[in-house]
Amino acid sequence: MGKASRRKRERARDRQRQGIQEALADPGAPDAGGQRRPARRLVWTAALLTVAVTLVVWLPVLGNGFVNWDDPLYTVENGHIRSFAWPSIRWMLGTQGGYWMPVTWLTHALDYRLGRLDARIHHATSLVFHGLNTLLVFFVSLEILRLAGMASRSTRGSLTRLREIGAATLSALLFGVHPLHVETAAWIAERKGVVCALFFLLSLRAYLRYASSPVRKLGWLVAGFLFFVLALLSKPMAITLPLLFLILDWWPLDRLRGNLVRTLGEKAPFFAVAAVFAVITVRAQTGVQAVISVDAVPLAFRVMNACHSIVFYLWKMLVPVSLVPFYPIVHPETSAWTLPHVAAALLVLLVSIACFRWGVGKRAYLSAAWLGYLVILAPVLGIVQVGSQAAADRYTYFASLSPFLLFAAGVAALAFPTAAAARSFGFGRWSAVGLCGVLVAGFAYLTVGQIAIWKDSTTVWEHVTRAYRDTSLIAHTNLANAYRQAGRVDEALREYDRVLAVTRPHAVPHEGKGMALLDKGRIDEAIVELEKAIALNPRSAKTYRLLWLAYDRKGLADEALAAAQTAVAADPEFAEAYSNLGISYGRRGRFEDSERAFTKALALEPGNLQYLANLATTYQRAGKLDEAIDLYRKTRALDPRAPVYAINLGNTYLQKGMVLEAIAEFQRAVELQPTNPVAQRKLAEAHARLGKR
């Protein structure tokens, strides 16, 4: 009886193991009872656990703030994202900062609507995008691995399916927790990277569904095209996606041996849109003077640096240490033929030859992976040099997809080399899982440390200047700006002087030093520095605005008015310059001109409370009390916790003789800030005035 019972239990376990193996072979197929097999749950469990691990590792980013590297342009000082009025929408639909990316601007505007300038909201949004991208990387990897198994004519069994799930999980984990991706997901100004990646991956998945289906459903191709357009409207990095489709058509889809004309023809809309965006991007970058001339960065350096970057990024994927937010170009006129660049170029050449010599047939995946990596990376290799960086961690966010998937597939193949390995968790399999766990944990640890580097402007630029002590003048200037913004003005002045002592004349450090001297109250010296900056860059509206501030503080009304007028002429879309102009007109009693200036500033930045309050003050001084009251009510409603707007409204009521209403506003201000001496004094004056009636 005991032996029969034992044999019965063993047969039941065998049937259970067989059912699991069959389920792994085809996760979507129903069992004999018509129910979905458990592998679908296994796939989703692996995918969601991967995203959960990624989000946990990235939680410290919610404690980070803004940095002074493009964040002011994109969020902190950008009044256009503070409203969804037509002037702001029109601005978002244009090319700004060298890019045409209305979808990205929309995400920044939604962040401001949700939490104004609360950095946690902005970081949380980027983190959500990164989590979604990690999920998509899992499913795209799983699909490519499935197609690869079909291309190799392998038997679809539990071993194959387990390899695919394991490799997809590892690939997505590497993507999710790799420290190279911190720059993209922890830098608010690089929101365009995570948004573009979302639509890039959605387009890629839609195309795979279309191309791998026995009956090609046009809907998937249309969806892929629409996601491609959205990706380009987020950041032009997706521009080479149609070439990636062709690589996938070669391997693993094996479509190029069929109807080649049809296969190429279906990509025509993709290539046409890519060409349009390429032209728009080049013009936009040229318009903001971001494209570096061949005289400044010679072609030989660009080619050799491109080869160096290809190797550099792969090395940093493998050993992600000593990562720096900014890798400057150093001596481009002489460094093209240095040993690292020459060695990298030879290595790229040898790998390319090896892939095209031996990466065919059963090893075609090697050539496909190498080509995919190069194609994705091509727009940012610097042949058309934009900016002063030799390389950037953010450029690996897309390009890492191919190397991570190849690595993960290799590990899975080693972990499950035989059917026996798939049936039992032996020592080798546990060892492979353990080593992968150690690798992911190590990357996660480094990612947490890299997130800390992006905590604020000071931590970013102190890290860069430690890595490039005397070779990155941009970094030292930005560090000086960070010190000044943190109130460490003496340290800022020392950094500005250090930059000015070793670099050719440049407007930016003179402008920064002028701002620091203004903070110190050394107005005459500040004016000298700002005038030097203007002499070097006479079209800088920002510098004229600062000069206006210096003149205004010194009481030089005519000079201040002239500086504001010049700022407006230099940049007719500069809202703050119009606000300065309005203040100068108001100081001279030219209230109608002041009204026009503030109205123009509000038309450019409809959500700016300061401009609204300034216009209300102008109405009040001009005796237009009803108009002033209406605007002050708006300012108070938009920021009900700021006592200044209640005080301003109370003053206007008092001026109009509405004493009870004034008392209510002053009382509100005292409740908001009990220690505010102005609110207390005004409340007492209003009560005294009421008592005299």
C-alpha positions in Angstrom: 0.0 0.0 0.0 2.8 2.4 0.9 4.7 1.7 -2.3 1.6 2.2 -4.5 0.9 5.5 -2.7 4.5 6.6 -3.3 4.4 5.7 -7.0 1.1 7.6 -7.3 2.6 10.7 -5.8 5.7 10.5 -8.1 3.5 10.2 -11.1 1.5 13.3 -10.0 4.8 15.2 -9.6 5.9 14.1 -13.1 2.6 15.3 -14.6 3.0 18.6 -12.8 6.6 19.1 -14.0 5.5 18.2 -17.6 2.6 20.7 -17.4 4.9 23.5 -16.3 7.4 22.7 -19.0 4.6 22.7 -21.6 3.3 25.9 -20.3 6.7 27.5 -20.5 6.9 26.4 -24.2 3.7 28.4 -25.0 2.5 30.8 -22.4 -0.7 31.9 -24.2 -2.1 28.5 -25.1 -5.0 27.1 -23.0 -4.7 23.7 -21.2 -7.1 20.8 -21.7 -9.6 22.5 -19.5 -9.6 25.7 -21.5 -7.7 27.7 -18.9 -4.7 29.9 -19.6 -1.4 28.2 -18.8 0.6 29.5 -15.9 3.6 30.8 -18.0 1.7 34.0 -18.8 1.6 34.7 -15.1 5.3 33.8 -14.9 6.0 36.4 -17.6 4.0 39.1 -16.0 5.4 38.3 -12.6 9.0 38.6 -13.9 8.1 41.8 -15.7 6.5 43.5 -12.7 9.2 42.3 -10.3 11.8 43.9 -12.6 9.9 47.2 -12.6 9.5 47.0 -8.8 13.2 46.5 -8.3 14.0 49.4 -10.6 11.6 51.7 -8.8 13.0 50.8 -5.3 16.5 51.4 -6.4 15.5 54.8 -7.9 13.5 56.0 -4.9 16.4 58.3 -3.6 15.9 60.5 -6.7 12.8 61.9 -5.2 15.1 63.7 -2.7 17.0 65.5 -5.4 16.4 69.1 -6.5 16.9 71.0 -9.7 20.3 71.7 -11.1 21.6 74.8 -12.9 22.4 72.9 -16.1 19.4 73.5 -18.5 16.9 73.0 -15.7 16.2 76.8 -15.5 15.6 76.8 -19.3 13.3 73.8 -19.1 11.4 74.4 -15.8 12.6 76.7 -13.1 12.8 80.0 -15.1 10.5 78.9 -17.9 7.2 80.8 -17.7 5.8 79.1 -20.8 5.2 75.8 -18.9 3.1 77.6 -16.3 0.0 77.9 -18.4 -2.0 76.1 -21.1 -3.1 79.4 -22.6 -2.6 79.7 -26.4 0.7 81.8 -26.2 2.3 79.0 -24.1 1.0 76.3 -26.3 2.3 78.2 -29.4 5.7 78.4 -27.7 5.7 74.7 -27.0 4.9 73.9 -30.6 7.9 75.8 -31.8 11.6 74.9 -31.8 13.1 75.9 -28.4 16.5 75.4 -27.1 17.6 73.7 -30.3 14.9 71.1 -30.4 11.4 70.6 -31.6 9.8 68.6 -28.8 6.3 69.7 -28.0 5.4 66.4 -26.3 8.3 66.8 -23.8 7.2 70.4 -23.1 3.7 69.1 -22.4 5.0 66.8 -19.7 6.9 69.7 -18.1 3.7 71.8 -18.2 1.7 69.0 -16.6 4.3 68.7 -13.8 4.0 72.4 -13.1 0.3 72.1 -13.0 0.5 69.3 -10.5 3.2 70.6 -8.2 4.5 74.0 -9.5 8.3 73.9 -8.9 8.3 71.0 -6.4 11.2 69.0 -7.6 9.7 65.8 -6.2 6.9 66.0 -8.7 9.2 66.5 -11.7 11.5 63.7 -10.6 8.6 61.4 -9.9 7.3 61.9 -13.5 10.7 61.0 -14.9 10.8 58.0 -12.7 7.4 56.8 -13.9 8.6 57.1 -17.5 11.8 55.1 -16.6 9.7 52.4 -15.0 7.5 52.1 -18.0 10.5 52.0 -20.3 12.0 49.1 -18.2 8.7 47.2 -18.6 8.8 47.8 -22.3 12.4 46.7 -22.5 11.4 43.4 -20.9 8.6 42.7 -23.5 10.6 43.9 -26.5 13.5 41.7 -25.4 11.2 38.7 -24.9 9.7 39.2 -28.4 13.1 39.5 -30.0 14.3 36.4 -28.2 11.2 34.4 -29.3 11.9 35.4 -32.9 15.5 34.5 -32.5 14.5 31.1 -31.3 12.3 30.7 -34.4 15.0 32.0 -36.7 17.4 29.3 -35.3 14.8 26.6 -36.0 15.1 25.6 -32.3 12.4 23.4 -30.7 9.9 25.4 -28.7 10.2 23.7 -25.4 10.5 24.6 -21.7 14.2 25.1 -22.0 13.8 27.7 -24.8 11.0 29.5 -23.0 12.9 29.6 -19.7 15.9 31.0 -21.4 13.8 33.7 -23.0 12.1 34.8 -19.8 15.4 34.7 -17.9 17.2 36.7 -20.6 14.4 39.2 -20.9 14.4 39.7 -17.1 18.1 40.2 -16.9 18.1 42.6 -19.9 15.4 44.7 -18.4 17.0 44.7 -15.0 20.3 45.9 -16.5 18.4 48.6 -18.3 16.5 49.6 -15.2 19.3 49.8 -12.6 22.4 50.6 -14.6 24.2 53.7 -13.4 24.8 54.9 -16.9 21.1 55.8 -17.1 21.1 58.0 -14.1 21.9 61.1 -16.2 18.8 60.5 -18.4 16.3 59.7 -15.6 17.6 61.9 -12.8 18.3 65.1 -14.7 15.0 66.9 -15.1 16.2 68.7 -18.2 16.8 65.4 -19.9 13.1 64.4 -19.6 13.1 64.3 -23.3 15.2 61.2 -23.2 12.8 59.1 -21.1 9.7 60.4 -23.0 11.3 59.7 -26.4 12.4 56.2 -25.2 8.8 55.3 -24.2 7.5 56.0 -27.7 10.7 54.5 -29.3 10.1 51.2 -27.5 6.3 51.3 -28.2 7.1 51.8 -31.9 9.6 49.0 -31.9 7.2 46.6 -30.2 4.4 47.5 -32.6 6.6 46.9 -35.6 7.7 43.5 -34.2 4.1 42.5 -33.8 3.4 43.6 -37.4 6.4 42.0 -39.0 6.3 38.7 -37.1 2.6 38.0 -37.7 1.8 35.5 -40.4 -1.1 37.8 -41.5 0.4 41.3 -41.4 -2.1 43.6 -39.8 -1.7 47.1 -41.1 -2.9 48.5 -37.8 0.3 47.5 -36.0 2.4 49.2 -38.7 0.3 52.4 -38.4 0.6 52.3 -34.6 4.4 51.9 -35.0 4.5 54.9 -37.3 2.4 57.1 -34.9 4.6 56.1 -32.0 7.7 56.9 -34.1 6.3 60.4 -34.8 5.6 60.9 -31.1 9.1 59.8 -30.2 10.6 62.4 -32.6 8.3 65.0 -31.2 9.9 64.2 -27.8 13.5 64.1 -28.9 15.1 63.5 -32.3 17.2 60.7 -30.9 14.7 58.2 -32.4 15.6 59.3 -35.9 17.5 56.1 -36.9 14.6 53.8 -35.8 13.7 52.9 -39.4 17.3 51.6 -39.9 16.8 49.4 -36.8 13.7 48.0 -38.4 15.7 47.0 -41.5 18.3 45.3 -39.2 15.5 43.3 -37.6 14.1 42.5 -41.0 17.4 40.8 -41.7 17.7 39.1 -38.3 15.7 37.6 -36.7 12.7 38.3 -38.9 14.4 37.1 -42.1 12.2 39.3 -44.3 14.8 40.6 -46.7 14.8 37.4 -48.8 11.1 37.8 -49.5 9.4 40.7 -51.2 12.2 43.2 -50.8 10.3 46.0 -52.5 7.4 45.7 -50.1 9.7 45.4 -47.1 11.5 48.6 -48.1 8.4 50.4 -49.2 6.6 50.0 -45.9 9.5 52.0 -44.3 9.2 54.9 -46.8 6.9 57.0 -44.5 9.3 56.4 -41.6 12.3 57.6 -43.6 10.4 60.6 -45.0 9.5 61.8 -41.5 13.0 61.1 -40.2 14.4 63.3 -43.0 12.1 66.1 -42.1 13.0 66.0 -38.5 16.7 65.8 -39.4 16.4 69.1 -41.3 14.4 70.7 -38.5 16.9 69.6 -35.8 20.0 70.8 -37.7 18.3 74.2 -38.3 17.2 74.5 -34.7 20.6 73.6 -33.3 22.3 76.0 -35.7 19.8 78.7 -34.7 20.9 78.5 -31.1 24.6 78.3 -32.1 25.0 74.8 -30.7 26.6 73.3 -33.8 30.3 73.5 -33.4 32.3 74.6 -36.5 35.0 72.3 -38.1 37.6 75.0 -37.3 36.9 74.6 -33.6 36.6 70.8 -33.6 38.4 69.3 -36.7 36.9 66.5 -38.7 39.8 64.1 -37.8 39.0 64.5 -34.1 35.3 64.0 -34.7 35.9 60.7 -36.5 38.4 59.4 -34.0 36.3 60.5 -31.1 33.3 58.7 -32.6 35.3 55.5 -32.6 36.5 56.2 -29.0 32.9 56.8 -27.9 31.7 53.5 -29.3 34.3 51.6 -27.2 34.0 54.0 -24.2 30.3 53.4 -23.9 30.6 49.6 -24.1 33.4 49.7 -21.4 31.2 51.9 -19.2 28.3 49.4 -19.6 30.6 46.7 -18.4 32.5 48.7 -15.7 30.3 51.7 -14.8 32.7 53.5 -12.5 34.1 57.1 -12.6 31.0 58.3 -14.4 30.9 62.0 -14.9 28.0 64.3 -15.9 30.1 66.1 -18.4 33.1 64.8 -20.4 34.6 67.8 -22.0 36.4 68.0 -25.4 40.1 68.5 -24.5 42.5 69.9 -27.1 40.6 68.7 -30.2 43.3 70.1 -32.5 46.0 67.7 -31.2 44.3 64.8 -29.4 42.8 63.0 -32.5 45.7 60.7 -32.9 46.4 59.9 -29.2 46.8 56.2 -28.3 43.3 55.8 -26.8 41.7 57.2 -29.9 43.8 55.1 -32.3 43.4 51.9 -30.3 39.6 52.5 -30.2 39.4 53.0 -33.9 41.4 49.8 -34.6 39.1 47.9 -32.2 36.0 49.2 -33.9 37.4 48.2 -37.3 38.4 44.7 -36.1 35.0 44.0 -34.4 33.2 45.2 -37.5 35.3 42.9 -39.8 34.8 40.0 -37.4 31.0 40.4 -37.3 30.7 40.6 -41.1 33.1 37.8 -41.6 31.8 35.3 -39.0 28.6 36.9 -37.9 26.4 35.2 -40.5 24.2 32.2 -40.5 23.7 30.9 -37.0 25.8 33.7 -35.7 23.9 36.5 -37.5 22.7 37.8 -34.1 26.3 39.1 -33.5 26.2 41.2 -36.6 22.7 42.4 -35.9 23.5 43.3 -32.3 26.6 45.3 -33.4 24.8 47.0 -36.2 21.9 47.9 -33.9 24.2 49.4 -31.4 26.0 51.5 -34.0 22.8 52.6 -35.7 21.1 53.8 -32.5 24.3 55.6 -31.4 25.0 57.2 -34.8 23.1 60.5 -34.2 25.2 61.4 -31.1 28.7 60.2 -32.1 29.6 63.8 -32.9 30.3 63.7 -36.6 28.0 66.7 -36.5 29.3 68.1 -33.2 26.6 69.7 -31.1 27.8 71.1 -27.8 31.2 70.9 -26.1 31.0 67.3 -24.8 33.2 64.5 -26.1 30.7 61.9 -24.8 27.7 61.7 -22.5 26.2 59.0 -20.3 22.7 59.9 -21.6 23.6 58.8 -25.0 23.6 55.1 -23.8 20.0 55.1 -22.7 18.9 53.9 -26.1 22.2 52.4 -27.3 22.5 50.0 -24.4 19.4 48.0 -25.5 21.4 45.8 -27.9 24.5 45.1 -25.7 22.3 44.3 -22.7 20.1 41.9 -24.6 23.1 40.1 -26.2 24.8 39.8 -22.8 21.6 38.6 -21.1 20.9 36.0 -23.9 24.5 34.7 -23.5 24.1 34.3 -19.8 20.8 32.5 -20.2 22.3 30.1 -22.7 25.1 29.3 -20.3 22.7 28.9 -17.4 20.4 26.5 -19.3 22.6 24.7 -21.7 20.7 21.4 -21.7 17.1 20.1 -21.1 18.3 18.6 -17.9 19.4 22.0 -16.7 15.9 23.3 -17.3 14.3 20.5 -15.2 16.4 21.0 -12.1 18.0 23.8 -10.2 21.5 22.4 -10.1 24.6 24.1 -8.9 25.5 25.7 -12.2 22.1 27.2 -12.6 22.1 28.5 -9.0 25.5 29.9 -9.6 24.4 31.7 -12.7 21.4 33.2 -10.9 23.6 34.2 -8.0 26.2 35.9 -10.2 23.5 37.8 -12.0 22.0 38.8 -8.7 25.4 40.1 -7.6 25.9 42.0 -10.8 22.5 43.6 -10.6 23.0 44.4 -6.9 26.4 46.0 -7.7 24.9 48.1 -10.5 22.1 49.1 -8.2 24.5 50.2 -5.5 26.4 52.3 -8.0 23.2 53.8 -9.3 22.2 55.0 -5.8 25.6 56.7 -5.6 25.3 58.2 -9.0 21.8 59.6 -8.1 23.4 61.3 -5.1 25.8 63.1 -7.5 22.8 64.7 -9.2 21.3 65.9 -5.9 21.9 69.6 -6.7 24.0 71.9 -8.8 26.9 71.9 -6.3 27.2 68.1 -6.1 27.1 67.8 -9.9 29.8 70.4 -10.7 32.1 69.6 -7.7 32.1 66.0 -9.1 33.0 67.2 -12.6 35.7 69.6 -11.5 37.3 66.9 -9.4 37.5 64.7 -12.5 38.6 67.6 -14.8 40.4 70.0 -12.6 41.8 72.4 -15.1 40.3 71.2 -18.4 36.6 72.0 -18.0 36.1 75.7 -17.8 32.4 75.2 -18.4 32.3 73.0 -15.3 34.1 75.6 -13.1 31.8 78.4 -14.4 28.7 76.3 -13.5 30.2 75.5 -10.1 30.7 79.2 -9.5 27.1 79.7 -10.5 26.0 77.0 -8.1 28.0 78.5 -5.2 26.4 81.9 -5.9 22.9 80.4 -6.0 23.6 78.6 -2.7 24.7 81.9 -1.1 28.3 80.9 -1.1 29.2 84.1 -2.9 32.9 84.4 -1.8 33.6 80.9 -3.1 31.7 81.8 -6.3 33.9 84.8 -6.9 37.1 82.7 -6.5 35.8 80.2 -9.1 34.9 83.0 -11.5 38.4 84.5 -11.1 40.0 81.1 -11.6 38.1 80.7 -14.9 38.9 84.2 -16.1 42.6 83.8 -15.3 43.1 80.7 -17.5 40.6 81.1 -20.4 40.3 83.3 -23.4 37.9 86.2 -22.9 34.3 84.9 -22.6 31.1 86.6 -21.7 29.6 83.9 -19.4 32.1 84.1 -16.5 32.0 87.9 -16.6 28.2 87.8 -16.4 28.4 85.3 -13.6 30.9 87.4 -11.7 28.7 90.4 -12.2 25.8 88.6 -10.6 27.9 87.6 -7.7 29.1 91.2 -7.1 25.5 92.3 -7.2 24.7 89.8 -4.5 27.6 91.3 -2.5 26.2 94.8 -3.0 29.3 95.8 -5.0 27.3 97.5 -7.7 30.0 99.5 -9.4 32.2 96.5 -9.8 29.2 94.5 -11.0 28.5 97.1 -13.7 32.1 96.8 -14.9 31.9 93.0 -15.2 28.5 93.1 -17.0 29.7 95.7 -19.4 32.7 93.4 -20.2 30.2 90.6 -20.9 28.2 92.8 -23.2 31.3 93.8 -25.1 32.0 90.1 -25.7 28.4 89.2 -26.5 26.4 92.4 -27.4 23.2 90.4 -28.3 22.7 88.9 -24.8 19.3 90.0 -23.5 20.0 88.2 -20.2 23.1 90.3 -19.6 21.3 93.6 -20.4 18.6 92.5 -17.9 21.3 92.1 -15.2 22.7 95.5 -16.2 19.2 96.9 -15.8 19.1 95.4 -12.3 22.5 97.0 -11.4 21.5 100.4 -12.8 18.1 100.2 -11.0 19.7 99.5 -7.7 22.1 102.3 -8.1 19.2 104.7 -8.9 20.4 105.4 -12.5 16.9 105.6 -14.0 17.9 106.6 -17.5 20.6 104.0 -17.8 18.2 101.3 -16.4 15.5 102.3 -18.9 18.0 102.1 -21.8 19.2 98.7 -20.7 15.6 97.3 -20.5 14.8 98.7 -24.0 18.0 97.1 -25.4 17.1 93.7 -23.7 13.7 93.8 -25.4 15.2 94.6 -28.7 17.7 91.8 -28.4 15.1 89.3 -27.6 11.4 90.3 -28.3 10.2 87.0 -26.6 12.0 87.7 -23.3 9.2 88.3 -20.9 11.3 89.3 -17.9 12.9 92.1 -20.0 9.4 93.5 -20.6 8.7 93.3 -16.9 11.9 95.3 -16.2 10.8 97.8 -18.8 7.5 98.2 -17.1 9.2 98.8 -13.8 11.4 101.5 -15.3 8.4 103.2 -17.0 6.5 103.1 -13.7 9.4 104.7 -11.8 9.2 107.6 -14.3 5.4 107.9 -13.9 4.8 106.6 -17.5 1.9 104.3 -16.4 0.4 103.7 -19.8 3.8 102.5 -21.1 4.2 100.5 -18.0 0.8 98.8 -18.5 1.7 97.9 -22.1 5.1 96.4 -21.0 3.5 94.3 -18.2 0.7 93.2 -20.5 3.3 92.0 -23.1 5.2 90.1 -20.4 1.9 88.4 -19.3 1.1 87.6 -23.0 4.5 85.8 -23.2 4.1 84.1 -19.8 0.5 84.0 -18.8 1.1 82.1 -15.6 3.6 84.5 -14.0 2.3 85.8 -10.7 5.0 88.5 -10.4 4.1 90.1 -13.7 0.4 90.0 -12.7 1.2 91.7 -9.4 3.3 94.3 -11.1 0.5 95.1 -13.5 -1.9 95.4 -10.6 0.5 97.7 -8.8 0.7 99.9 -12.0 -3.1 100.1 -12.1 -3.1 101.1 -8.4 -0.5 103.8 -8.9 -2.4 105.1 -11.9 -5.6 105.4 -9.9 -7.3 102.5 -11.7 -8.3 100.9 -8.4 -11.1 98.6 -9.7 -8.7 97.1 -12.2 -6.0 96.7 -9.6 -8.5 95.0 -7.2 -9.5 92.5 -9.9 -5.8 91.6 -10.6 -4.9 91.4 -6.9 -7.8 89.1 -6.3 -6.4 86.9 -9.1 -2.9 86.8 -7.6 -4.3 85.9 -4.2 -6.5 83.2 -5.6 -3.5 81.7 -7.6 -1.3 81.7 -4.5 -3.6 81.9 -1.4 -0.7 81.1 1.1 1.4 84.2 0.1 0.6 87.1 2.6 2.0 89.7 0.2 -0.9 89.4 -2.2 -3.4 89.8 0.7 -1.5 92.9 1.9 -1.5 94.4 -1.6 -5.2 93.8 -2.0 -5.8 95.3 1.5 -3.8 98.4 0.6 -5.9 98.9 -2.6 -9.2 98.5 -0.6 -7.9 101.0 1.9 -7.0 103.5 -0.9 -10.6 103.1 -2.2 -12.1 103.6 1.2 -13.3 100.1 1.7 -11.9 99.8 5.2 -13.8 96.6 6.3 -12.6 94.7 3.2 -9.1 96.0 3.9 -9.2 94.7 7.5 -10.3 91.3 6.3 -7.3 91.1 3.9 -4.8 92.3 6.5 -6.3 89.8 9.0 -5.8 87.1 6.4 -2.2 88.1 5.9 -1.6 88.0 9.7 -3.1 84.5 9.9 -0.9 83.3 7.1 2.3 84.8 8.7 1.7 86.0 12.3 5.2 87.5 12.6 4.9 89.6 9.5 5.4 93.2 10.7 3.9 94.9 7.6 0.7 92.9 7.9 0.5 93.7 11.7 1.1 97.4 11.1 -1.4 97.6 8.2 -4.1 95.8 10.3 -3.6 98.3 13.1 -3.8 101.3 10.7 -7.0 99.9 9.2 -8.6 99.5 12.7 -7.5 103.0 13.6 -9.0 104.4 10.5 -12.2 102.5 11.2 -12.4 103.9 14.7 -12.2 107.5 13.4 -15.4 107.1 11.4 
